[in-house]
Amino acid sequence: MDSKEFIKALDNIVKEKNISVDVVLDAMTLALQTAYKKNFDSKTNVRVDINRETGEIKVFSYLVVVPEIDEGSEEVDEEGNVIEIPPKINLDAQILLEDAQKIDPNAKIGDTIEKEVTPKDFGRVAATTAKQVVTQKIREAEKNSIIEEFQDKEYELMVGLVAMEDQRNYYIDLGRTRGMLPKSEIIPGEVIKMGSSICVYITKVENGTKGPIIMTSRKHYGFVKRLFESFIPELQNGDIVLYGVARDAGNRSKVAVYSTNERIDAIGSCIGEKGSRIASILKELNGEKVDLILYDEDPKTFIANALSPAKNVIVNITNEEKKEALAIVTDDNLSLAIGKKGSNIRLASKLTKYKLEIKTLSQINAEGNKE
């Protein structure tokens, strides 16, 4: 490979892999040093100089200037055994000050004395030896580059293509890498088709031994949160605040919102004209039900709202410290307040952070009569 070909190859690698030219040059330098030591002189200290403009490669051997030579010695231990003390100077890597000054009168201790030792056929030999080392460094740099690119996408939504699946996971093409979508993290009941476009929530980005690991989910409550933020402009500009999300993926989610602008209806804005906004969100959620809850600073009001679709709920805070509350409903609202298999009260409890108990007016009256 001549100099021009080397520069061209370098530029192609930098552009294709989207990594720093300095990283590639450092990898090349290390590879060429390794190649020289392997093929020409394993003992001598060498440095490789790569001219970024011309692509010319030169090899220099160097000796470090030291004050004196210690050629080693022998000592006798307590048992009479002779112990050899190795020299403190490496004659292949160091040079005496007095000898160094014969080459360079200005040489000082700690300086290096260099000599070009570039072999005539070094480019051919080095290219073969360097390839593996350079490839490894480029892989490392590319892996780090991908990690940096995706680091700020953690806890965000991304759209990708379903590229592959195995027994446990779907693999989502996200551009420079693939995300892993475990089958346990899809919305229950949804069908994922190969080659289809899919929206996923990034739950974890980390550097694995074999490359970047991008974990995704469609089941996480954060998926619902980010969907609302994507479809509702007022959430993006701060006119509406999303207080919290409680989710039973595939069944129901409760989303608590409130308005910071008295002229804006938080619930109405999330629903949109003729239900257009909420319809887009529900479509992405594969038909999962969503209860829009108006957040209130008063816990009694908030709990009553959270138990929707139950109506006319009366709430008593039974233990403020332990965050326990009693919700009283009419007989015909009991099943709505509890929900299928207790899902409604469970989600309301998670959303409000209160341990909830539900009783009907009939039960309360019966208990009062007993007393």
N, C-alpha and C positions, 0 to 999 in steps of 0.2 A: 504494500500500500504506500503510494507516494504521499507527499505532504498535502497536496490539493485534495486527494481522495480522502485523507484523514479528516481534514476540516469539513468537507462535505458530509462525511459520515457522522461527525460530531454534531453538526447542525441538525441533521435529520433526527438523531436520537433526542436532542433537546426539544425539538418541535413535537415529535411523535409522543414522547413520554411526558411532556410538560414538566420537566424538572430543570433545576438550575444548571447552567453550563459549568459553574465552578464544581458542582458535585461530580459531574461526569469527568472533568479534568483531574480532579483528585483521585477518582477511581482509576483513570488511565495511568496516572503517575505511579500509584501503588502497584498496578499490574506490571508496568514496565520495569520497575525496580525488582520485582519478584522474578520477572523473566530474565533480567541480566544476571542476577545472582544464581539462578538455576542453570543457565546455559554458558556463562562465561567466567564468573569469579564469585564464589560463595562467601569469601572471607572479607573482601573489601567493602567499606562503607561507600554507598553510591547515592547520588540524587539524580533524578531525571528532570530535565527542563523541557517543557512543551510550549512552543511559541504559538499563542492563540491566533495570531494574524496569519502566519505562514504555514503552521502545522509542522514545522521542523522539530525533530526530537533529538536531543543531545543527552549523553550520559556523562556524568562527572564523578570520579572517585574523589574522596576527601579524607584527609587525616586531621585529627584534632591535635592542636599544639599543647604539649604538657611540659612541666618543668624538669622532670627527671624520669629515668627509666628504673623500674624495680623489676629485676629479672626473676624474682622469686627467691625462696630460701627453703631451708629445712629446719624442722624443730623435732625434738625428742620428747615424747610424752612420759608420764610417770612410770609406765611399764617398759620403757626403753624402745618403743616403736618410733620409727622415723615418719614424720608427717611433712608432706610437701606443701609449702605455702605458695600458691600460684602468683605469678607476677601481677602487679597492679596496672600494667600497661599492656595493651593489645598492639603488637607491632604492625598488625595489618590495618589498624584503625587510628593509631596515634603516632605522633612525631615529636621528637625533642625540640625544645625552643631553639637551641643553637643550630640544629639542622634546618629548622623551618626558616630561620633568618638568613640562611645561605640562599634560600629560594626567594624569600620576600623579607627584606631588611626591616620592614615595619611590622612583622608578625609579632603577636602577643599571645600569652597563655590564654587558651580558650578559643582562639581563632581557628579557622580551618584552612588547610592548604589543598586547593583543588587542581585536578588535572582531567582534561577531557579524555574519555576512554570509549567513545561510541564506536562499536564494531561496524564494519562495512555492511554486513548482512543483518544488522540488528533489527531493522524494521520487519523483515520476514519472520525471523524467529520470535520476536516479541509479540507480533500480531496473534500468532497461534497460542502462545502461553498466556497472554493477557486476556483473551476472550472470556474465559470462565470467570476471572476476578471482576472484570468490568461488568459482565452480565449480572453478577451477584450484587454489586454496588448499585447498579441501575435499578434492580428489583427493589432493593431496600429504599432507595430514594423515591421510587414511584409509589411504593407502599406508604411511605411517610407523607407524600404529597396528597394521596387519596384521603388519608386520615385527617390531614389538615383541612381538606376541602369539605369533608362531611362532618367535622367536629361541631361546627355551628349549626348543623342541621338536626342535631339530636333534639328530640321532643318537637319536631316539626313534621309537616306533611310533605310527601314527595309523590310524584306520579311516575310510574315505571311500567314496563311491559313484563308480563308473566313469561319467563324464558324457559323454565325447566321445573320439574318436580321429582321428588323421590318419595319414599314411604312416609316421611315425617314432615317434609318442608316443601314450600314453593320457593323458587328463586326468582327475584325480581330484578330485571335489568334497569339500573338507575343511571346509566351513562358509562362512567369510567370503571364501575364495579357493580357487583350484584348484591342485593340485600336478601336476607333470609327471612321468609315469612313462615313460621311454624304453622302447621295445619291446626294446632290447638289455639292459634291466635287469629283465625278468621272468624267472621260473624257466623254463628251457628245457623245452618240452613242455606248459606249462600254457596253458589257453584262458581268455581274459579276456572276459567278457560285459558288454555295455552295461547299465547300470542295476544291476549287481550290487554288493554290498558287498565291499570289499577292504581288506586290511591292508597298509600300506606303511611302509618305513623312510625317515625324512627324512635325506637326505644333505647337503643344502645349502639355506640360506636367505639370500637376498641381495636387495638393492634394485636392480631393473632400471630401465631408462629408461622402460618402459611399465608398470611396476608390480612388485609383489613376485614373485620367482622362487623357487618351492618345488620343489626336485628330490627325487625319491623313487626307491626301489629295492626289489626283492624278491630281488635276486641278491647283494647285499652280505652279507659275513659278519656284519655288525652286525645284520642282520635275524634271523638264527638266535640270536644272543646275546640280543637283546631278547625274542624269543619264549620262550626258556627262563626269563628273569627274570619274564615275565608269568604263566607257567603253574606255576612252582615256588615256592611260598611260602617255602621254606627259603632260596632265593636272595635273596629280598627282605629277610628278617630277619637274614641273615648267618650262619646255621647252616651253609650251604653256600656256597662261593666258586667262581665260574666263572673258571678260570685263563685259558682262551683258546679260540678257535674257528678252525679251518682249514676252508675250504669250497671245494668244486667244485660250484657251483650246479646243481641238477637231477640230480646224480649221488650225491655223498656229502659229508657234513660230519663232522668229528671235533670233539667238544666235551669239553674237559678240565675236570673239577671235583674238588673235595676238600672234606672236612667239617672244620669247626672245632669240632664237638661229637662226641666219641667215641661217643656213643650213637646218632648218626644216620649211616645208610649213604648216602653221596652218590649213588652210582649208583642204588640202590634208590629213593631219594626222587625222582630225576628220571624214573624209569620209572613210578612210581605203582602203586597197587593194580590188579592185573590189566592193567597196562600203560596205564592210562587217561590219565596225564599225557603220556607220550611219544606216545601215539596222537593226541592233540589237536595236538601240535606237528607230527607227520608229516603230518597232514591239511592243515595250513596250508602245509607245504612241498611239497605236490603229490606226495607219495610219495617224496621224496628220502630216501636212507638216512642214518641218523645213528649214528655210533659214539660211545658214551659212554666216555670215557677217564678213568681215575683218575690224577690228577696226583700226582707224587711228587717230593720235593726231590732225590732221587738220580737223576741224568740217565739212568743205565743202566736203572733200573726204569721211569722215565717213557717212555723210548724203546721199551722192550719192550711196555709197555701201549699206546703209540700205534700200534704196528704191528698191533693187533687188526684183523681176526679171526685173524691168525696166532698160533699158540700156541707155548709153550716156546722163546721167543726168547732167545738169549744175546747180550749187548751188550758190546762193548769200545770204550772211548773211545780213539781212535787219535791225536787231536790236540785237547787241551783248549782251547788258545788259539784255534785256527781253528774249533773246534766241529765236529769230524769224528768219526764213529763207524762201527763195523762191526757189523752185525747178522747173527748166524749162526742159520740155521733148518734144520730137517730138510727133506729133499727134498719131502715131501708138503705142507709149509707155504710153499714158495717162491712159488707163484702167488698165494697169499692175502696174503703179505707185500708183494709187488710191486703186486698189484691190476691191474684192467683198464687197459691202456695206461699202467701205472705210477702210477695215481692214488693207491693206498694209501700207497706209500712217499713220494710227493710231498707228500701231506697230512700224514703223520707228520713229515716233515722240517720242514714249515712250522709245525706245532704245537709241536714241541720246539725249533725253531731250531737244529737240528743237520743238517749235510750227511751223509746216510746212504748207506752202501754195504751191499748184502746179498749174502751168500754162503751156500751150503749146507755142511753138515758134510762131504759128499762132496768138494766143491771144496777145503775146508780140508785134508782128509786127503790129497787128490791133490797139493796144493801141498807138503805136508809130506814126502811120499814123494820128490818131485823133489829136495828139498833134501838 
